[in-house]
Amino acid sequence: MIVTLFAFVVLIIIMGGVGVAGVFGGKAAGWTWNPYTISLAVVLGCIAIAILIFVAALISVPVVVFFPAYSIYFFAPRYPKLASLLWPQPSEPVAPDFPPPEPSPL
């Protein structure tokens, strides 16, 4: 959670800077709040939220993978069926069934 919070702070500072620059640039260009600029702001806000959700999901992937795997390997020695699935015993080697070599004429 701390890493995600740090990433959010960094991303929000970057996105906020881009947003403030966009607002001041739009004001300098003479844009006003009309249905087109409001829809642009909503779309850009949705993209920003999607980026934050993606970053949070990407950061949490190691935790989501580690804990189920850890629990399986923790319980495996206590349950023989689970241990046999995780660490299968090697099968007996099978000798190849080749015909015996023919003697050479030399």
C-alpha atoms as a printed R data frame, in Angstrom:
    type eleno elety resid chain resno       x       y       z
1   ATOM     1    CA   MET     A     1   0.000   0.000   0.000
2   ATOM     2    CA   ILE     A     2   2.870   2.364   0.749
3   ATOM     3    CA   VAL     A     3   4.393   1.813  -2.702
4   ATOM     4    CA   THR     A     4   1.006   2.373  -4.344
5   ATOM     5    CA   LEU     A     5   0.482   5.547  -2.334
6   ATOM     6    CA   PHE     A     6   3.920   6.828  -3.357
7   ATOM     7    CA   ALA     A     7   3.186   6.041  -7.017
8   ATOM     8    CA   PHE     A     8  -0.204   7.790  -6.739
9   ATOM     9    CA   VAL     A     9   1.388  10.919  -5.281
10  ATOM    10    CA   VAL     A    10   3.954  11.038  -8.085
11  ATOM    11    CA   LEU     A    11   1.323  10.451 -10.775
12  ATOM    12    CA   ILE     A    12  -1.110  12.969  -9.296
13  ATOM    13    CA   ILE     A    13   1.633  15.615  -9.207
14  ATOM    14    CA   ILE     A    14   2.471  14.906 -12.859
15  ATOM    15    CA   MET     A    15  -1.169  14.791 -13.973
16  ATOM    16    CA   GLY     A    16  -1.980  17.892 -11.944
17  ATOM    17    CA   GLY     A    17   0.876  19.789 -13.557
18  ATOM    18    CA   VAL     A    18  -0.301  18.762 -17.015
19  ATOM    19    CA   GLY     A    19  -3.873  19.719 -16.079
20  ATOM    20    CA   VAL     A    20  -2.899  23.126 -14.742
21  ATOM    21    CA   ALA     A    21  -0.798  23.782 -17.851
22  ATOM    22    CA   GLY     A    22  -3.756  22.719 -20.014
23  ATOM    23    CA   VAL     A    23  -6.172  24.998 -18.169
24  ATOM    24    CA   PHE     A    24  -3.849  28.010 -18.373
25  ATOM    25    CA   GLY     A    25  -3.063  27.226 -22.014
26  ATOM    26    CA   GLY     A    26  -6.764  26.962 -22.798
27  ATOM    27    CA   LYS     A    27  -7.479  30.249 -21.023
28  ATOM    28    CA   ALA     A    28  -4.665  31.908 -23.004
29  ATOM    29    CA   ALA     A    29  -6.117  30.483 -26.232
30  ATOM    30    CA   GLY     A    30  -9.513  31.930 -25.370
31  ATOM    31    CA   TRP     A    31 -11.345  28.689 -24.610
32  ATOM    32    CA   THR     A    32 -14.424  28.883 -22.440
33  ATOM    33    CA   TRP     A    33 -16.368  26.193 -20.647
34  ATOM    34    CA   ASN     A    34 -18.782  24.851 -23.223
35  ATOM    35    CA   PRO     A    35 -20.092  21.310 -23.804
36  ATOM    36    CA   TYR     A    36 -17.020  20.386 -25.865
37  ATOM    37    CA   THR     A    37 -14.433  21.470 -23.315
38  ATOM    38    CA   ILE     A    38 -16.443  19.940 -20.472
39  ATOM    39    CA   SER     A    39 -16.612  16.615 -22.349
40  ATOM    40    CA   LEU     A    40 -12.859  16.833 -23.033
41  ATOM    41    CA   ALA     A    41 -12.214  17.413 -19.319
42  ATOM    42    CA   VAL     A    42 -14.435  14.441 -18.377
43  ATOM    43    CA   VAL     A    43 -12.721  12.150 -20.890
44  ATOM    44    CA   LEU     A    44  -9.260  13.203 -19.711
45  ATOM    45    CA   GLY     A    45 -10.345  12.697 -16.085
46  ATOM    46    CA   CYS     A    46 -11.562   9.187 -16.902
47  ATOM    47    CA   ILE     A    47  -8.242   8.432 -18.606
48  ATOM    48    CA   ALA     A    48  -6.384   9.710 -15.520
49  ATOM    49    CA   ILE     A    49  -8.475   7.475 -13.240
50  ATOM    50    CA   ALA     A    50  -7.880   4.497 -15.554
51  ATOM    51    CA   ILE     A    51  -4.120   5.129 -15.400
52  ATOM    52    CA   LEU     A    52  -4.233   5.244 -11.584
53  ATOM    53    CA   ILE     A    53  -6.213   1.979 -11.441
54  ATOM    54    CA   PHE     A    54  -3.772   0.343 -13.870
55  ATOM    55    CA   VAL     A    55  -0.751   1.424 -11.821
56  ATOM    56    CA   ALA     A    56  -2.354   0.159  -8.592
57  ATOM    57    CA   ALA     A    57  -3.138  -3.191 -10.211
58  ATOM    58    CA   LEU     A    58   0.382  -3.460 -11.658
59  ATOM    59    CA   ILE     A    59   1.990  -2.738  -8.296
60  ATOM    60    CA   SER     A    60  -0.195  -5.292  -6.465
61  ATOM    61    CA   VAL     A    61   0.550  -8.179  -8.867
62  ATOM    62    CA   PRO     A    62   3.525  -9.566  -6.870
63  ATOM    63    CA   VAL     A    63   1.432  -9.698  -3.692
64  ATOM    64    CA   VAL     A    64  -1.480 -11.377  -5.454
65  ATOM    65    CA   VAL     A    65   0.841 -14.037  -6.861
66  ATOM    66    CA   PHE     A    66   3.026 -14.551  -3.778
67  ATOM    67    CA   PHE     A    67   0.481 -15.226  -1.033
68  ATOM    68    CA   PRO     A    68  -1.519 -18.032  -2.720
69  ATOM    69    CA   ALA     A    69   1.707 -19.720  -3.819
70  ATOM    70    CA   TYR     A    70   3.178 -19.355  -0.339
71  ATOM    71    CA   SER     A    71   0.121 -20.933   1.267
72  ATOM    72    CA   ILE     A    72   0.215 -23.876  -1.147
73  ATOM    73    CA   TYR     A    73   3.895 -24.545  -0.401
74  ATOM    74    CA   PHE     A    74   3.268 -24.022   3.334
75  ATOM    75    CA   PHE     A    75   0.495 -26.626   3.466
76  ATOM    76    CA   ALA     A    76   2.079 -29.124   1.054
77  ATOM    77    CA   PRO     A    77   4.214 -30.981   3.647
78  ATOM    78    CA   ARG     A    78   1.111 -31.404   5.850
79  ATOM    79    CA   TYR     A    79  -1.101 -32.917   3.129
80  ATOM    80    CA   PRO     A    80   0.374 -35.857   1.213
81  ATOM    81    CA   LYS     A    81  -1.942 -35.482  -1.801
82  ATOM    82    CA   LEU     A    82  -0.938 -31.849  -2.246
83  ATOM    83    CA   ALA     A    83   2.731 -32.724  -1.788
84  ATOM    84    CA   SER     A    84   2.479 -35.440  -4.428
85  ATOM    85    CA   LEU     A    85   1.008 -32.911  -6.849
86  ATOM    86    CA   LEU     A    86   3.697 -30.315  -6.147
87  ATOM    87    CA   TRP     A    87   6.651 -32.671  -6.023
88  ATOM    88    CA   PRO     A    88   5.842 -35.781  -8.073
89  ATOM    89    CA   GLN     A    89   8.139 -38.755  -7.658
90  ATOM    90    CA   PRO     A    90  10.184 -39.493 -10.768
91  ATOM    91    CA   SER     A    91   9.031 -42.562 -12.608
92  ATOM    92    CA   GLU     A    92  11.268 -45.574 -13.140
93  ATOM    93    CA   PRO     A    93  13.399 -45.202 -16.237
94  ATOM    94    CA   VAL     A    94  12.256 -47.465 -19.044
95  ATOM    95    CA   ALA     A    95  14.929 -49.157 -21.117
96  ATOM    96    CA   PRO     A    96  14.456 -48.637 -24.832
97  ATOM    97    CA   ASP     A    97  13.211 -51.655 -26.713
98  ATOM    98    CA   PHE     A    98  15.737 -51.733 -29.561
99  ATOM    99    CA   PRO     A    99  16.578 -54.902 -31.463
100 ATOM   100    CA   PRO     A   100  20.059 -56.238 -30.778
101 ATOM   101    CA   PRO     A   101  22.691 -54.981 -33.191
102 ATOM   102    CA   GLU     A   102  23.645 -57.282 -36.043
103 ATOM   103    CA   PRO     A   103  27.273 -58.334 -36.221
104 ATOM   104    CA   SER     A   104  29.265 -56.458 -38.839
105 ATOM   105    CA   PRO     A   105  30.680 -58.499 -41.782
106 ATOM   106    CA   LEU     A   106  34.177 -57.073 -41.353
